[in-house]
Amino acid sequence: MVMRWHYHILPKNLEVIMKFVKIFIILLLIPIQSVISADIEVFMDTLEQKLEWLNYRLNLEQWDHYTKGQADSLDFYQELYNDLTSNPEIYLQLQRDKKDISNEQDLRRWDILNSLFSSDDVGISHKISKLVDSLSSIEVNYRAIYNGEKKQANELYKIYRTSRNRGDRENAYRAYVSVGNKLAEGLSQLIRLRNQQAKKNGYSNYFSYSFKQQNLDIDEYEKLLERLDQLSQSPYQAILASVRNKLSYNELQIWDLGYFYADINRELDSYFPVESQLSFIKQGLKGIGVNIDKMPIYFDLESRDGKSQFAFTFPIKPPHDLRVMANLIEGHYSTRTLHHEIGHAIHYALISQDNNLFRTEQSGIWSEAMAQIFAGMCEERLWLEKYAKVPYAVARSFIKSKKEADIIYLRTQLMRLQFELQAYTNPNRDLNKLYWELFEKYLMLPKHEDLKPWASLFYYITHPVYMQNYLYADMVKAQTYAYLEKNYESVVDNKMTKAFLVQNYLRFGSRYPWDELLERGTEEGLNPNYYIQSLGL
C-alpha cells in the first residue's frame, strides 16, 4: 500500500515557532492567488509546483511518523496542503476554465488536479486530519498482549492461523483484533465527519463522493459484488463442510478456518527465513530483467517499538527516493507482503514522465494492480521452486490449497467492502452490529459481538474508500497474467515480462487513465471473467 498523509500533533514547545514558519511559507504560496484568472495552462503549472513541494515534505514527515513514531512537522505541512487543496477560488477556476484547454495532455493534467482539489470546508478537513492522526498514533504504538507478552500484529496473525492449540488460536485472534476496541469510537466519528465533508461538496455521503473522485460507478460496483457473492457462495459452503469434517468440530470459528491449511503453510514457511526473503525477491526480479539494486529503493524491515506494524511504500521523490517499510517474520506471507511493497517502488522507479503529476499521482487501482502483478510471482510454482528452493511436492500442495484460500479471502473481502459501503450510507447505525451481520452472511460463522474487528482494519482510517482497489487490482493482475501466459508462456523467469510491463504499463505513470492502459496492454477492457476463472468459479 502506498502511504498517504494525515495530521500529526506538534509538541507544545514547537507550536509557536511553527506558526511563524507557517506564516512565512504561506507568503511563498500567496503567488497562487495572483495566477487565478490567468491562462489555465500557467495556472495548472503553478499548482503542480506547489503540490510537488508539499508532497515531498509530507512524504518525509510520514516516513518519520511511521518508522519512528513521531514527526514534529507533519501537522504543519498537512495544514498547508489542506489550505491549498480546499481553496474555493482555485477549485472554481479549475471548473470555469476547463473549456479553454486545447490539448489532450493538459486535459489529463486537469483531470488529475480536479480530483485533488475541492471546495471542502477547511475546518472540517482539519478536524478529520487531527482525528486520523490521533487514531494513527494509537495504531503505531499499540502492541497487543498475548500470553503475558507484547506481540506485533503479524506474529499474532500467524499464531491464530497455525497454532495446533485451539485455545491459543482463539486468544491470538482476540489479541490480533483487540486494537479495534480502542479505535471504534474514533472511526465512527471519522465516518460522520467525512460524510459532512461530502455534503459540503453536494454528495449524499463520502462513499459516493469518493467514487466520483475516482471515476468509479457505484451501481456497476454493487453489481460486481453481487455477482461475486453468488458465484462464490456454493464453493465456499463446500470448503466449510470440508473443514468441519476434517477438523471434527461441531461448530467452526473464525480462528479455525485458516488453521485448516496450517500444515502446508508451516511447511512452506520453513523455506522463508527472514534473512532470505529480500534475496529471494531480488533473484526472482532479476529473472524478469529487473535489478532493484540499481534503483533508489531504501528499506526499513525490522520491527521495533514506535514503528507501525503495517507495510507501506513511501514515494518520497519519485523516481529518485523510494522507501519501503515492513516488519518481516519467518514465512511466505511476510515475503509476499514485502514483494507487494517492492512492486509499488518498482512502479514509481520505472515511470518515465517529465510531468510531476504523472510521476506521483497514481490511481489507487492501478498502483495496487502493479504491486499485485509483481507480488503474484512469488505464488507461482516456478518461482517457489527456482528461487526459494521449495520442493515440487510442497509447492504443488501450496498451489492447491491456495485455490481454496483465495475463495475464503474473496468472501472476507466482500464482507469488508460491503461494511464500508453501508457504514457511509448510514453512519448512525450500530456499526458493530452491522459488521457481525455481514460477517454471518458472508463467512457463515458464529458472531463474537464483544470484539470490534472492523475498527482494527486500518484502511478505513488512513485510506477511506480504498479497499475496493485491491479487488480491481486482482482483476487487472489476472487479466494481465492470462495475456502474458498466452503470448509469452510464462510470467516468471521471462525477460518479456518486464518488457511488456514497461512498454504498456509502467513508463506511463498516470499519463493515461488506468483502464486505457489495461486495454492497451491486453487488447481488451477490464474483464472480471479472468479473475473469476483464476478462482475456479
BAMIPA-571922 format. One record per residue (C-alpha): x, y, z. Coordinates in pm, whole numbers, padded with zeros to 5 digits, always signed. Layout:
BAMIPA-571922
XYZ;...
//
This chain:
BAMIPA-571922
+00000+00000+00000;+00127+00346-00088;+00113+00577+00210;-00092+00896+00205;-00057+01163+00468;-00254+01277+00769;-00230+01517+01061;+00020+01486+01346;+00008+01683+01670;+00304+01908+01749;+00484+01915+02083;+00371+02231+02267;+00716+02388+02272;+00730+02389+01892;+00383+02528+01822;+00475+02898+01843;+00786+02855+01628;+00597+02657+01365;+00320+02920+01350;+00579+03180+01247;+00731+02939+00996;+00385+02869+00858;+00320+03240+00809;+00648+03267+00615;+00569+02972+00389;+00213+03091+00331;+00368+03409+00197;+00555+03190-00050;+00229+03027-00151;+00043+03356-00192;+00150+03398-00557;-00103+03128-00639;-00371+03395-00586;-00215+03623-00845;-00232+03344-01102;-00606+03297-01058;-00793+03407-01372;-00469+03385-01573;-00401+03136-01854;-00525+02790-01745;-00206+02612-01852;+00008+02852-01649;-00235+02817-01361;-00200+02438-01364;+00180+02466-01385;+00179+02677-01069;-00049+02434-00885;+00178+02144-00978;+00485+02325-00842;+00313+02384-00509;+00194+02025-00490;+00535+01883-00577;+00699+02067-00289;+00423+01988-00038;+00409+01622-00135;+00783+01588-00086;+00769+01743+00261;+00465+01538+00360;+00620+01212+00247;+00933+01281+00452;+00721+01353+00759;+00511+01040+00703;+00823+00828+00682;+00939+00960+01020;+00595+00914+01174;+00556+00552+01067;+00914+00439+01124;+00996+00638+01440;+00656+00710+01591;+00700+01087+01571;+00721+01362+01310;+00730+01712+01453;+00622+01899+01139;+00361+01667+00989;+00065+01872+01113;+00220+02190+00978;+00260+02060+00624;-00078+01889+00634;-00241+02222+00719;-00067+02384+00424;-00182+02101+00199;-00541+02129+00322;-00537+02506+00282;-00417+02474-00075;-00639+02189-00195;-00952+02323-00023;-00916+02675-00165;-01259+02753-00322;-01117+03009-00566;-00875+02754-00708;-01149+02495-00735;-01383+02737-00912;-01119+02840-01165;-01046+02478-01248;-01415+02426-01320;-01460+02753-01507;-01155+02738-01733;-01161+02374-01840;-01325+02489-02164;-01005+02679-02253;-00785+02368-02253;-00692+02281-02608;-00473+01969-02595;-00517+01616-02467;-00220+01617-02227;-00343+01929-02048;-00689+01776-02025;-00534+01479-01848;-00349+01714-01612;-00680+01885-01542;-00848+01552-01463;-00584+01472-01201;-00583+01819-01046;-00961+01825-01035;-00957+01501-00835;-00718+01659-00581;-00886+01997-00533;-01230+02061-00388;-01444+02322-00220;-01417+02140+00114;-01475+02321+00439;-01118+02368+00562;-01237+02347+00921;-01382+02000+00864;-01068+01895+00677;-00854+01992+00976;-01085+01805+01217;-01058+01495+01001;-00679+01524+00981;-00644+01563+01357;-00869+01265+01427;-00684+01047+01175;-00359+01140+01345;-00495+01057+01688;-00613+00714+01573;-00292+00654+01379;-00083+00724+01687;-00279+00457+01875;-00209+00203+01599;+00161+00285+01570;+00222+00245+01942;-00022-00037+02020;+00110-00384+02096;-00143-00649+02193;-00081-00873+02493;-00078-01245+02421;+00008-01495+02696;+00155-01213+02902;+00383-01083+02625;+00358-00795+02379;+00324-00920+02023;+00330-00748+01686;+00031-00794+01458;+00191-01025+01202;+00308-01260+01479;-00049-01285+01613;-00182-01338+01261;+00049-01632+01216;-00036-01785+01556;-00413-01771+01510;-00381-01938+01173;-00122-02207+01251;-00115-02297+01622;-00222-02656+01694;-00381-02542+02020;-00734-02419+01954;-00737-02208+02270;-00414-02038+02167;-00564-01966+01825;-00867-01801+01982;-00653-01594+02218;-00425-01487+01933;-00723-01384+01719;-00874-01184+02004;-00540-01012+02062;-00498-00951+01688;-00823-00752+01664;-00813-00601+02015;-00691-00263+01892;-01037-00227+01734;-01192-00169+02076;-00964+00134+02118;-01031+00271+01768;-01405+00202+01719;-01547+00522+01868;-01299+00741+01680;-01359+00561+01350;-01736+00606+01387;-01682+00978+01441;-01444+00990+01144;-01707+00837+00915;-01960+01102+01021;-01709+01384+00966;-01625+01256+00619;-01993+01248+00534;-02021+01612+00644;-01731+01693+00412;-01903+01515+00123;-02231+01701+00180;-02042+02031+00156;-01948+01917-00195;-02305+01824-00290;-02295+01447-00227;-02519+01241-00002;-02225+01061+00162;-01849+01025+00146;-01860+00692-00034;-02045+00848-00330;-01813+01147-00324;-01501+00931-00322;-01625+00705-00601;-01692+01012-00814;-01340+01141-00746;-01202+00802-00853;-01421+00784-01166;-01590+00466-01042;-01956+00373-01091;-02132+00265-00770;-02410+00079-00950;-02163-00127-01152;-01959-00185-00838;-02256-00319-00644;-02348-00546-00935;-01992-00682-00934;-02006-00754-00561;-02340-00930-00601;-02209-01141-00888;-01901-01246-00693;-02118-01325-00392;-02346-01552-00593;-02061-01729-00772;-01862-01794-00454;-02142-01900-00217;-02159-02269-00306;-01781-02324-00336;-01733-02150-00002;-02001-02363+00165;-01825-02673+00030;-01497-02551+00182;-01667-02500+00520;-01814-02850+00507;-01473-02998+00425;-01303-02805+00706;-01571-02901+00956;-01548-03268+00859;-01168-03294+00867;-01123-03098+01190;-01417-03279+01355;-01553-02960+01511;-01926-02928+01572;-01904-02552+01526;-01635-02379+01325;-01493-02048+01441;-01304-01779+01251;-00977-01895+01411;-01033-02248+01274;-01064-02150+00908;-00701-02058+00843;-00580-02341+01065;-00721-02595+00821;-00428-02502+00592;-00174-02477+00873;+00027-02789+00786;+00110-02681+00433;+00163-02320+00544;+00402-02426+00821;+00596-02643+00578;+00613-02368+00318;+00708-02105+00577;+01016-02303+00677;+01171-02218+00339;+01136-01842+00402;+01363-01734+00690;+01367-01361+00750;+01726-01317+00629;+01648-01476+00289;+01324-01306+00189;+01467-00994+00026;+01732-01205-00151;+01469-01439-00297;+01269-01143-00425;+01576-00980-00581;+01671-01303-00759;+01320-01352-00893;+01307-00995-01020;+01641-01035-01196;+01484-01334-01371;+01244-01096-01547;+01511-00830-01604;+01451-00602-01303;+01753-00521-01084;+01634-00331-00778;+01992-00296-00650;+02030-00033-00922;+01713+00152-00817;+01692+00420-00543;+01486+00196-00313;+01563+00202+00059;+01436-00045+00320;+01331-00048+00686;+01232-00410+00756;+01289-00477+01128;+01012-00450+01385;+01060-00222+01688;+00862-00017+01936;+00726+00306+01791;+00716+00168+01438;+00393+00091+01254;+00309-00278+01234;+00190-00250+00876;+00381-00235+00547;+00393+00073+00324;+00582+00223+00033;+00673+00590+00060;+00731+00766-00276;+00942+01041-00120;+01052+01191-00452;+00983+00961-00748;+01184+00826-00917;+01486+00936-00707;+01393+00844-00348;+01162+00549-00276;+01133+00381+00064;+00981+00051+00172;+00877-00018+00530;+00777-00365+00653;+00806-00589+00959;+00948-00923+00849;+00884-01252+01025;+00956-01603+00903;+00722-01724+00631;+00583-01692+00283;+00312-01441+00382;+00579-01200+00504;+00770-01248+00178;+00462-01180-00031;+00385-00863+00164;+00739-00738+00104;+00717-00832-00264;+00395-00630-00293;+00555-00319-00144;+00863-00358-00363;+00623-00378-00657;+00497-00031-00568;+00853+00100-00553;+00944-00055-00890;+00636+00106-01042;+00749+00452-00930;+01110+00386-01030;+01021+00292-01388;+00780+00576-01463;+00927+00779-01748;+00736+01108-01750;+00862+01465-01732;+00544+01593-01570;+00547+01559-01190;+00174+01484-01169;+00216+01184-01397;+00502+01057-01176;+00339+01099-00836;-00042+01093-00855;-00125+00731-00934;-00473+00579-00945;-00530+00354-00644;-00649+00071-00868;-00350+00092-01100;-00098+00136-00822;-00224-00173-00638;-00250-00368-00964;+00117-00309-01044;+00212-00422-00692;-00008-00732-00724;+00144-00824-01061;+00490-00832-00904;+00381-00994-00576;+00188-01265-00758;+00511-01405-00899;+00614-01547-00560;+00296-01757-00559;+00384-01928-00887;+00524-02281-00871;+00827-02199-01088;+00924-01907-00862;+00884-02114-00545;+01097-02397-00680;+01369-02196-00854;+01426-01904-00618;+01316-02028-00274;+01418-02391-00341;+01076-02518-00232;+01037-02890-00322;+00795-02969-00602;+00554-03157-00373;+00537-02869-00123;+00489-02609-00397;+00219-02820-00558;+00033-02864-00226;+00052-02490-00161;-00087-02403-00505;-00375-02644-00448;-00459-02507-00103;-00429-02150-00231;-00728-02204-00462;-00949-02256-00157;-00775-01988+00048;-00841-01736-00231;-01215-01808-00215;-01210-01757+00163;-01022-01431+00107;-01280-01320-00151;-01568-01383+00092;-01382-01187+00359;-01316-00907+00113;-01683-00889+00010;-01781-00855+00375;-01533-00572+00433;-01629-00388+00116;-01999-00408+00198;-01929-00289+00551;-01758+00029+00432;-02029+00100+00174;-02310+00057+00427;-02125+00239+00706;-02107+00557+00497;-02461+00515+00369;-02598+00502+00724;-02327+00603+00974;-02568+00642+01265;-02648+00273+01286;-02467+00038+01522;-02152-00036+01321;-02056-00333+01535;-02395-00491+01475;-02362-00418+01102;-02021-00583+01088;-02133-00904+01258;-02445-00926+01042;-02225-00910+00732;-01977-01149+00892;-02258-01400+00943;-02382-01353+00586;-02050-01380+00402;-01837-01600+00626;-02125-01806+00770;-01954-01838+01107;-02061-01751+01464;-02060-01388+01576;-01847-01252+01861;-02002-00915+01932;-01768-00840+02222;-01500-00781+01957;-01473-00496+01704;-01256-00632+01420;-01393-00374+01174;-01219-00094+01365;-00887-00280+01357;-00885-00254+00974;-00661+00048+00940;-00758+00107+00578;-01085+00255+00699;-00892+00519+00895;-00600+00620+00673;-00725+00509+00329;-01104+00555+00321;-01292+00401+00029;-00968+00244-00092;-01013-00126-00021;-01207-00186-00344;-00885-00104-00527;-00744-00441-00419;-01038-00621-00576;-00998-00435-00904;-00621-00483-00881;-00666-00860-00856;-00878-00843-01170;-00613-00644-01357;-00348-00889-01239;-00549-01194-01351;-00618-01039-01692;-00251-00940-01738;-00124-01283-01633;-00364-01451-01876;-00236-01231-02159;+00131-01289-02072;+00089-01665-02038;-00097-01684-02369;+00156-01477-02561;+00485-01532-02377;+00426-01866-02198;+00546-01770-01850;+00532-01464-01627;+00816-01586-01401;+01177-01602-01522;+01093-01437-01852;+01253-01112-01968;+00945-01042-02179;+00750-00980-01860;+00948-00666-01781;+00946-00559-02146;+00567-00589-02160;+00510-00412-01829;+00742-00121-01907;+00620-00079-02264;+00249-00093-02185;+00204-00003-01818;+00485+00129-01601;+00651+00401-01807;+00329+00599-01844;+00259+00664-01477;-00078+00838-01470;-00036+00996-01815;-00340+00795-01927;-00634+00656-01727;-00570+00307-01589;-00844+00140-01792;-00692+00275-02114;-00352+00132-02020;-00506-00206-01943;-00675-00213-02282;-00352-00100-02449;-00165-00390-02292;-00415-00678-02303;-00619-00566-02604;-00946-00555-02410;-01106-00354-02133;-01140-00478-01777;-01295-00825-01789;-01382-00980-01448;-01404-01324-01608;-01026-01370-01592;-01035-01317-01217;-01336-01544-01177;-01165-01815-01382;-00846-01783-01175;-01056-01866-00868;-01208-02167-01039;-01561-02024-01007;
//
